[in-house]
Amino acid sequence: MKQINKILIANRGEIAIRIMRTCREMDILSVAVFSEADRTSLHVRYADEAYYIGKAPSAESYLNMEKIIEVAHTCHADAIHPGYGFLSENASFAARCQAEGILFIGPSAEVIDRMGDKIKAREVMSKAGIPVVPGTAGSISTEGEALQAIGEIGFPVIIKASSGGGGKGMRLVHEETEILPAFRSAQSEAMEAFGNSAVYIEKYISSPHHIEFQILSDNHGHTVHLFERECSIQRRHQKIIEETPSPQLTPALREEMGNVAVAAARAVKYTGAGTIEFLVDSNRKYYFLEMNTRLQVEHPITERVTGVDIVKQQIKIAEGMELEFQQDQLAIRGHSIECRIYAEDPDNNFMPCAGKIYKITEPLGLGVRTDGYVYEGYEIPIHYDPMISKLVIWGATRDESIRRMRRALYEYKITGVKTSIKLLERIMNQPGFIAGKYDTHFIKNNQEQLFRNDEPDDCDDMVFIAAYIDYLSKLSQYQDNHKEFVPAQSLWKKIPYIHHF
């Protein structure tokens, strides 16, 4: 058993701050790393120590394991927490940490490797008796193999990258003419995103629900689940709203799937926090989808209904401690919803909208939690995921939780960049969502209601006003410094962000 006194967080933004908050509560020193683009990021200010690790591109900074290991030795960190994304599911990085005598807060490199490859994961789960979606037993490398496999499985099918995630390297195929173009583009995108062109093919489940179970496993053979999260509101195969408990599950099915999730974790001798993801069809028949060997973006809603600090448990497990609770001591209390706030334009195919935050007002009040990292004057960089924050709501019932989320979204004001807030408000008012009758096709099936362009965009007006006020301030400063009249048009051109309007 090893006591951790200092943790390097190999990540950025809101998740880095969220981990640091738990470190502070546990009297553990936190170390931030940052790229050139993140010099002014809030996670750099919040940490006890901060170190520059490279230029803005991820490959030269947050994916540079050599530099991160070097910093860990320099600052004498006992452990590294990878957060999510970047190096969090990189088996080589986990192995390197172990070789360097640094605790990796997560599962072993062997488990990451086995479960990170979706083909290997399907094989492991099948052997353990866990139901998997019908599909190919291994990877498909040629067009001929793809044609043969799809002929045996039957339409519709989905082609997936073996090392995939975040919706990359995935193509849905409904008919024969789509097979070859979809196969080629899936392979190409998989290679570009993950450095591995391997793909496999699964039967596509119509009207699926994406439901995942949070699990915790210590090094002493104890495994529990912290119940489920409903993650079916997605855009481009990426989640934007999650809730717990799921409106789709009965108590009996919840218990059954929870037991299966625990069995899946035990089958691979898992340790730490992880997630077993399932697809559930319209008949409530469920199939193993994948295992995420890391902390999930949406973990706060589970924390809210169970009272368990998942990051704290990760740290204690890494220290060698036993879980503090058993399955029968865990329960769901109330209902929680998370909305991911993105700097993007939903009405323009969710185009990312990097830029300067002029004004931000975050919601407060009973049952409201905001995990974010931006502030007034901060400029969102173009190099990373456009998520600004996670708005997490708790209510005694699902109805109360939805009403509270509406109120919180109404209070959430950000000017300077376009955001997804308006879209999220519309979803909270959509009858299908309110009734809990939705699946992963929700956004596609409700285009007309969710993407209305007839509403006045008060955000754009506020952006213009904020920019103009900033312009007048700079004009005044310029005139004071130069003691001469400056034509407005000439100074206007000197302010780069004005060109966004």
N, C-alpha and C positions, 0 to 999 in steps of 0.2 A: 504494500500500500504506500503510495507516494502522495505527499501533500503538494498541491499546486499553489504557488505564490504569485506567479506572473504568467499571463496568457497573451500570446500574439494572435491577433485576429487577422487572418489572411483574407480579408474581404473589405468592402467599402459600404458607404451609404447607410440605409436604415438598419440592415441586419448587423452591421458592425456595431452601431450604437446600441441596438437591442442586447447584444451579447455583453457589451461593456457595462450596461446597467446591472445585469446580474453579477458580473465580476465585482462591481463596486459594493453590492449588497453582501457579497461573500468575503469582502476585504482582500480581494485578489487584484493585483495591479494589471492594467490592460495596456497593450501596445498596439498602436495603429500603424498600418503601412499605407502609403498613398502614392499615386501616380502624379505626373505633372499636372494633369487636368483636375486633380482633386486636392490641390494644395489648400484651398479654402473650404473644403468640405467639413461639415459639422463633426463627422466621426474623428477627424484629425484633432479638432479642438477638445473633444470630450475625453479622449484617451489620456492616460497618465504619461505616456511617451509616444512619439510618432517618428517614423522614419520614411524617407523618400526611397522608392524602389524602381523608378524608371519612367519612361515617357508614357503618354496617354494610352496608346494601344495596349489591350490586355496582354498580348503576347510578350510585351516588353515590361510589364509591371505585375499585374495580379495573377498572371499565369507563369511568371518567372520563378520557378521553384528554387533555383539556385540562389537568387537574391533574397528570397524570403527566408530560406534556411540560414543564410549569412547573417541577416538581421536578427533572427532568433538567437543565434550564438552571441552576437554583439551585445544584445540587451539582456542576455542570460534568462530567456524565457524558459519556463518549465514545460510549456505545452503550446500547441497551435490549435486554434479553433477555425475551421475553414468556412463556417457559415453555410450558405447554399450557392450553387453556381461555381464558376471559376475552378478551383482545385478540390472542391468538396467531395467529388466522386472520382478522384484520380488515384488509382491504386499505386502508381509509381511514387506519387507524393507521400502517401501514407507510409509506404515502405521506406522511403528516404528519411522520413521523420524518425521512424523506429531505428534505422541504422545510425542516425546522428544522436540518439539518446534523448529525443524530444517526444513527449507524449502527443499523439495525434488524437484529438477529441472526436472520435468516430469509430467505426468498426475496423477490423483488420484489413490489410491490403488484399488478402486472399478473398475475403467476403466481398469487398468492393469490386474486385475483378470478376468474381463469379456472378454477382447480381447486376453489375453494370452492363454486362453483355446480355441483352434481352433473350438471345437464343439459348445461352447457358442457363439463364434464370428459368425459362420455360421448361427446360429439361429437368432441372432440379425440382421444380414444383410438381411436375408430372410424376416423378419418382416418389415424391412425398405424398401423393394422392390428392394434391390440390388441383381443382378443376382449372384448366387453361382453355383459352379460345382455340378452336380447331384451326390448324395451320401447318406450315412446313416445320419439319423437325430440325432443320438446320438452315444455314444461309443459302441464298440463291445468287449465283454469280453470272449466269448467262441468260440471254433472252429465251433460249429454248427451254431452260429449266423453269423460267417464270411462266411461260405459256402452258407447260405441262402441269405445273403445280396449281395454277388457277383453274385449269380444266378439271382437275380432281376436286378442288375445294368448292367451286361454284361461285357465281357472282351473288352479291358484291363482295369484293375483297379490299383489304387495305395493305399497301406495301409500306414497310417500316424499316428505318435504319436500325441495325443491331445495336449500335452504340448511341442511339438517338435520345432526344429529350426536347422539350419545349416546342413540339410540333414540327421540328426540322426533319427532313428526310422521310416524310410521310405523304403518300398519295392514295386517294380513294379511286377505285376502279369499278365501273358499273357494267362495262361492255367490252367486247374483244378489241375494238379499235383503239381503246384507251390504254391497253396493256403496255405496249412497247414504249410509247412516250412517257408514261408514268414511271415505268421501271428505270428508264434512263435518267430522268430528272431526279428520282429518289436517290439513285446511286451517286449522281453528281453532287447533290446537295449534302448527302451524308459525308462524302469525302471532304467537301469544303468545310463543313461544320465540325466534324469529329476526326478527320484524318483517317477514316475507315469507311470504305464504300459498301461494306457488307449489308445486305438487306434480307428480310424474311417476309413471308406473306401470311396473313391471318384472314379468317372469315370475318367480314364486317358485320358487327352486331347493329341491327337497325334500332333506332330510338333508344340508344344506350344511356345509362346513368353512370357517371364517373364518381365512384365512392371509394374512399381510402380510409384505412385504419391506422392510427398512430400506435406504434409499439415502443416499449422500453425493455431492454434486456441488460442485466448486469453480468459480471464475470463469474457469478456463483450459481448459474443455472436457473435464475429466476427471470421470467418473462411475463409482462402484462400488456394489455392494450388499453388505450385511453379513448376508446370508442371511435366513432366514424366522423368523417367530414364529407359533405355533399359538395362536389366540385364540378357540376355539369354546366354552369354558365361560363362559356368559353368563347374566345375569339381567336381564330387561326390555331386551334388546338391548345391555346393557352388560357388558363383560368383567370377570370376577373372578379368573380364573386364566389365565396364559399360559405357554407353554413353548417352548424351542428346543433342538435341532431338532424339527420337527414329526414325530410318529410316522406321519403320513399320507403323507409324500413319499418317493419313491424318489430316489436320487442323480441319475438322469437328469432327473426332473421338477423337482427342485430347481434344477439348472443351467438348464433351459429357462425356468422361471418367473423366475429371477434375471435372465436375459438380457432377458426381456420387461419386467421392472421397470426395468431400466437404460434400455431403449429408450423406455419411457413417460416417464421423467424427462427424457431428452434431447429428446423431442418437444415439451416445453413450455419448454425451455432453463432447467431448474431449477437453482438454486444453494442450498447448505445441506443440512441434514438433513431428510429427508422419508420418507414411508411410502406404498408402493403396496399397496393392499388388494385381495384377491381372494376370491371365493367358489369353492370347489372341490366338485364334486358327487361322488356315490358312485362314479362311473366315472373319477374323477381328471381330469375336464374342468374347466378353470378359466376364470373370467370376471373382468374388471376390475370392481371395486366402487366404489372411490373413492381419492383421494389426499389424505393428511393433510399439509398444508404446515407442519409444526411438529414439535417433539419429542413423542414418544409417552409416555404413562404407563409403558408396559412396556419402555422402552428399556434398563433395567439388565440384563435377561437376555441381550440381544445383547452388551452390554459384557462380560458375564461369560464368554461363550464365545469372543469374538473378541479380547478384550484391548484394545479400542478405546474411549477415552473420547469418547463422542459429543458431549457438551457442549464439550469442548476443541476438537474438530474444527469445531463450529459457530463458535466464536470465531475460530479461525484462518482459516476460510473468509471470515468477515466482514472480517478484516484484509487479505484479498486474497492469502493464501498458497495454494500448491498442495497437493493431497492428498499425504500422506507415503507412500502405498502404492498399489499397483496390485492389480487383482482377483486375480491369481495369487499374491499374497502374503498373502491372507486365507484363513482356515480356521476351521472349527468345532472347538473343543476341549472335549470333555465335553458335559454336558447341564445346562440351567438351567431352573428353574421360578420363577414369581412368583405369589404370592398377595396379593391386595389385601385389607387389613384395614379393614373398614368399621365405623363406629359405627352399627349398625342391627340390627334384630330380624328375622332371616330367617324365623322362625316366625310373624311378623305382617306378611306381605307386604313384607318388607324395609323396614319403617318406620324412618326415621332416628331415632337415639337420642342427641340432644345432651345434654350434662351434664358433670359434674365428674369428672375422673380421680382416684380416691383412691389407687390403687396400680398401678404398671406394672412388669413384669419382661420385658425383651426378650431373645430367644434369642441365644446366642453360639456360638462354636465354628467348626470348620473348614467353609469353604464357605457361611457364613451372612452375609448383608448385610441390614440393615434401614434403609430410607429412611423416616423419619417426622418428626413435628414436635410430638408431645404429650409431656407430662411430668406427674409427680405434682403434683396441685393445679391443673392446667390445666383450664379449662372449655371444652369443644368448643362453638363457636357454632352456632346453628341456621340461619345465613344461607347456608352454603356446602355444597359436596359433603361427605358424611360420611366420606370416606376418611381413616383415621388414619395408615396407613403402607403400605409395600410390603415384603413379606418375600420376599427373593430368595435362592434356594438354588442351589448348584452341586454337581454330582457327576460322577464320571468316566463314569458310565453313567446312563441314565434310571432304572433300578431304584434305584441309589444315591441319585439326586436325590430320588425320591419318598420313600424311607426317611428321608432327612435332613430333608425338609420335614415329615414326620410328627413327628419328634423336635423340630424347631424350633417347630411349632405347639403341641406339648405343653408346651414351656417358656414360651410366650408367654402371660403372665397380665395381664389388664387388669380392674380392678374400678372400679365407679362408673357404667359405661354398658354396655349390651348390645353385643356385637360379633359379627362373622361367623366368628370363629375355629372354633367347634364345627362349623359347616357345612363349612368348608374341611377340617377333619380328616376328616369323613365322606366327602368327595369323594376325599381321598387314599387312602381304604380301599375305595372302590367298585370292584368287579371290572372294570367297563367302562373306567374311567379308567386303572386299573393296566395293562390290556391295550392301552391306546392306541386303543380302539375307541369313539369318541364323536364327536358333532357338536354343532351349536348347539342341539339339542333336549335335550341331556343332562340339564339340571336338570328340565325339564318331564317327561321320561320316567322320572325316578328320584325322584319326589316322596316315595314311601313310605319309601325308604331314607334320603333326605337330610333329611327334616323330621320326625324322630321326636320326639314329645313325652313319651315314656315314660321318658326319661333324667332323672335328678336334675340340676337346674341348680345346680351348685356355685358358678357365677358369681353368681347371685342371692343365695345365702347369704353370699358374701364381700362383696357390695355392702352387704347389711344390716349385717354385722359392722363393716365400715369406717365406715359412717354412724353406727352406735351408738357406736363408739370416739370418733369426731369429736364426737358429741353430748356424751359424758362429759367430753371435754376442754373444750368450751365451757361446760358446766355448772360445772366446777371454776373456770374463769377468771371466770365470772359471779359465783360465790359469793365468790371472793377479792376481787373489785372492790367488791361491794356489802355484804359482811360480814353477809349475812342468808340465811335459808333460802329457796330458790326451788323451788316445786313443779315436778317434772319435766315434768308435762303442759304447763305454761305456757311453759317454755323450749323444749320440743319444737316448739311451734307457731312459735317464732321462727326455726327453722332451715328455710329454704325448700326445700332439696333433699330433706328427709324426705318431702315430699308426693309424691315419685316412687314411694314404696313402698306 
